Amino acid sequence: MRLHRSKSVALLLSILLISQLSGYTVSAAPATVGSAYKMSAGESVTAKNLGAILLGANVKATVEDVNIWPQTGGNILAYTLKLSNNGSSSANLVHYFPRVVTPGGSAIPANPVTADALKKKVGAKDSLRVTYYVNVGQTTSLQGMKIAMYVWDAKAKGYLKNAGALAIPAGYSTAAERGKILSSTMNDIPVTASADSLQLYKFSGKVYAKVGVSITNKGSKVLNEAGYTPYLQTASGTSFELTVNSAQAGYKIQPQEKKSIYYLAEIPAALNTNNMKLQFTQKDETLKLELPKMSFKLPVASTPNFVVNPGAVKKVGINSNTVEMQLVNASVYSEDAHGVWSFQLRLKNAGNKAVTLPSYELAVKSTKGTAFPVNAKALSGLTLKPLETKVVPLTVQVPLEVEQAGLQLQMIEAVSATETAGPTTGETAGTPGTVAAAAPKLIFPVAYFTIPYALRADVQRGEVYNRTNQFGSFSYNLTSLQRYPWKDDDIVMAKLNITNTQSVTLTLPELTGAIKLDSNDLAATTNLLIDKEAATLAPGKSAEIVVMSKVPYTEEFEDVRINLFSTVNTEKVPFLDLSMSNSLNAIDNIDRGGTYKISGKGKNANVQESRTTVYEGTNSKIVYTELLISSQEKRQSKMARLQAYYRTKDGQFFDAKPNQPDNAATPGGMQLVSFWAKLPKTVSADDISLVLGSGVTGNKLSESGQEATGFMNASALLLTPKTTAPASNLTKITFFPYNLSVINSEGRLLELNDTINIVMTYDLTRDNSIDSGDLEHKLVLRMTDPFGVTQDKVLTIGTDLTEGKSNTFSMSFSKNLYMKLKSGTYKLTLFDEFQGERQELGGQVFNLFIDRQLITNVKDTNAK
């Protein structure tokens, strides 16, 4: 069985070697030094062949792609036979026996590779390719080698007949000539391929090579790189395993598609790069061998210039697509002995397929070579749809001792490489035919963007600025920057307006704010307020952002920096960063009788002073203000919770305690809010103002029941304090929201008794047009008896006094002195008491009636 099979194979191979086929047919002109070879669509060369050997009347074997590759267990010579059968019946490969004849005359049997081991027959009028290999020991050259074919012949001695042999020519090259297109196969799929470029990079004291190859899939199946290994080979035979560009790892080429593939390797700095080759091998896992496949002579090595001038666009090829990269909006400001740089990379996919960027390493490099790493997480792995543009913000701090002019942003591609087997032997070692081990990580420059030196200008209030970032394009302006008191601190508040300037919806991320005053970083105590429903902006629409923090009221500062950012997977993603000088807005003054306006979704309202009065005490005074809030909403809604400070003419501030209804205001309805503060007796309340604003709790407007942590949108309402003049009678007393009218009062005393009984007839009505809540005032009734002695009683509305007409209220006052009264009057005085201090509302004198006892009763009493 074995002898029969060997003779059959030999017979088949001898037939294949008869006919001579033409060699390369090329028309490419040689390329100039330093540039990649470019070929026209019509240029092509076939896979190299040595001719054909006739194996029978209708069968021949054409020898193609003879190559040799070093292996640990002996160098492997591989070649392909194209078996052509022009007969009317199939030809059996077991009748043909291939051999490789060494220069010394030894004929070594050749065996099919694993992928072709099951190929047994060549059909009628058909052809078949079979790749064979031979272990040629330590032989490193093809010179003097022959490919021989034997066929089964029962009449021949040993049953084998020599069908012929083809000597490998002395000038035979295993590699395609420079600039030529090679027709071959990869994984049994027909392809055309060419080596386009060889570029050398120097970075961090190392030298890297980048080889560009164009491959066109001429078959009907998808082609991938599985099983193929590329090597960079010197003229003396030293080889370096290449690693595919990380963006193209696991590449696939669709039928009829052409792709440019880039391979990378680190090489010794002193390596002779003249006449280098690109060699592909294919791993035969079963045989544990690397089989040499396509090979190309590489163009003369060039050293590309990676420097990108300011504002210029760098075009980078990624997975056969072109991505345009541009450094924009670079600026720097000094802070804490560092230059703080911010800039953006604008990326556009100029191709017609989606592109995912590989892993990049970024660093800012000074003119003296010092590099400062830049966080590139937002860049690496970014996906761009066809024609899509994205902007990636970047920041870095460079010590001020480093020259800030002439910096470069270096974009480096890091490629992981697998260590190859075999000794590590460089070209300088002088031992050809060895394979150098690839580095575990390859670093390749992509671009060196020149960073223009530009100091960041301060933002001017009212000016409009344009910005584009990864979230979209918008304009912004600083509408106000204020400082005003809050308890033991001051509040610094900045208000920004963001407008969508693009033609599609702009969705603002969930933002966090940070304020820095000179070197004082207030990020931990900064709050940012934005209406979440306003975070999605239609074209032309705007949103207001308020950023505020607290600072000791004694602290002075010159510069303000505001940083807005979002957080994605614990990483800060910049949104907007701006700085300004300490040009604080003065708090807006509202004239007496003017209106403070509240704006915001569901909060629109007007606020006006209703009254301000001063409760004079013995050692202090209380300033008390009532404000009317008029809802401007068309639906029932909760009004903003107001906070305030009293500001005196000489600039002193006193915390004003608020009292505000919890109810929602009806459309067009009014609510009464009161504020009060205790002032020293020596402080004048003339020209006093109420610094008023909407309360804030954390990052939201305060709601009922919440303690405010600050307030915003402050304005100073100039108040009109008035002293309440007591009414001369009690027929019309206003005790808001009530109106009290005393119709009559009758006081009676039983002669020789110690108790005066008083009955008061009154009308009490409530003004329900204004929601006032509990104002914490007390109504105090004082009775002054005929001796001028006073006694007070607190009247509780709803208990002592009830709403209605002609109601009566009875009370009694007792003293021993009253037993001596024969006649007289008493006075009723009403007081408004607030926080222990009183104001007289009015008073009126009434007659006291003395009821006489009967004399008989007196005599009877005396008799007893």
Disulfide bonds with the S-S distance in Angstrom:
none
